Amino acid sequence: MVDTTNYNGKGMIATSGAAARIKGIHESEALHVVERFKRVDANTISYEVTIDDPNVYSAPWKVSLRLTKDANYLIYEYACHEGNYAMEGILRAGRAKDKEAEATAK
C-alpha cells in the first residue's frame, strides 16, 4: 500500500499519455491518494487507487486494473527525457557552445 498526502494543489492527476481520457484532472492541497498492489499470481498484479479530494470531488473514487507480465517488455530507468532521442544532440550542441565560449574567453 502507498498512502500519499501533502500535495500542493499545483499538479494534476493522470498527466501521463497512458491515462487516456482522464488526463489533466486538477487537484487541491486536500488530495489523498491510496494505492494498493496485490500479487494475484506469478504474472498478474492487481492495482487499485482511491482518489479522495473533498475540495474537488463530491466523494472519493476508485480505479482498478490488472497489470499482466509481458516477457517481451523492457524496463528502462525512468527519467524525464526517456525516449527523447533529440536530447543527445541538444546536449552535444550545448557542450560545443560551452567549449566555444571557453576558447573565446582565453
N, C-alpha and C positions, 0 to 999 in steps of 0.2 A: 504494500500500500504506500502511496505517495500522497501526502497531505500538504497542500501548498496554500499559504496565505501571504499577507503583506504585499499585495500588488499596489502599484502606484496610480492606477487608473489611466495610464498613458498608452497602454498597449491594446492589443486586440486578441481575441480568442480565434484560433484556427486561421493563422496567417499563411499557412503552407498551401501551396498549389494542390497538394494531395487532399486537402479538405473539401474541395469542390464547392458545393453550394453554400456551405456555412462560413465561407471566407470573410474575414473582416468584421466579426461581431465585437462591438465595443465592451469594455469592462469598466468597473469602478474600483475604488480602494477597498470595497467590501467583498470583492471576489474571493471565493473559497473553492478550491478545486481538489477533489479527492479522486485519485486514480487507483484502480485495483488490477493487478496482474495475477492470473491464476493459470498454472500449467494444467491443461486438460489431458494431454497425452504427450508422447515424445515429440510430436510435430506440431502441436497446437497450444497457443496461449490465448486465454480469454482476457480481453481488455475491457474495462468498464470505467467511465469517467462521469463523475457527478459535478455539475456546474451549479454553484449557488452564489448569486449576486443579487441581493434584495433591492439594490439601487437600480438595477437594470431589468430584472425579470420578476414576474409575479409569483413564481415558485421555482424551486430547484429543478433541473432537468438532467437527464442521463443520456449517454451514448454508449453503446456496447458493440463490440465486434470481435471476431476471432482472427487471430494472427496465425497464419499457417506457414510452416517452414518451407522454403524453396531452396533446394540443394544447389541450384544454379545461381542464386543471388549472391553478389559480392558485397561485403560491408566495407565501407570506406570510413576513415576518420571524418567526423563532422567538422566542417569549417564553413564560414560564411561564403567562401568562394569555391566550394567544392563543385567541380564540373565547369568552372569558369575558365575555359581554355584561353581566353584573352588575357588573363591575369599575368601569365608568364611574359607575354610581350609588353604589357603595361609596366611591369616591374623592370624589365630589361631596359626599356626606354628611360625610365626614371633613373636607373643607375648610370646610364650613359650621360644624362643631363648632369648628374652629380659629379661625374668624372670631368666633364667639360667645365663646369663651374670651378672645380678644384684646380684644374690646369690654368684657367684664366686668372684665378686669384694669386697664383705663384709668380 
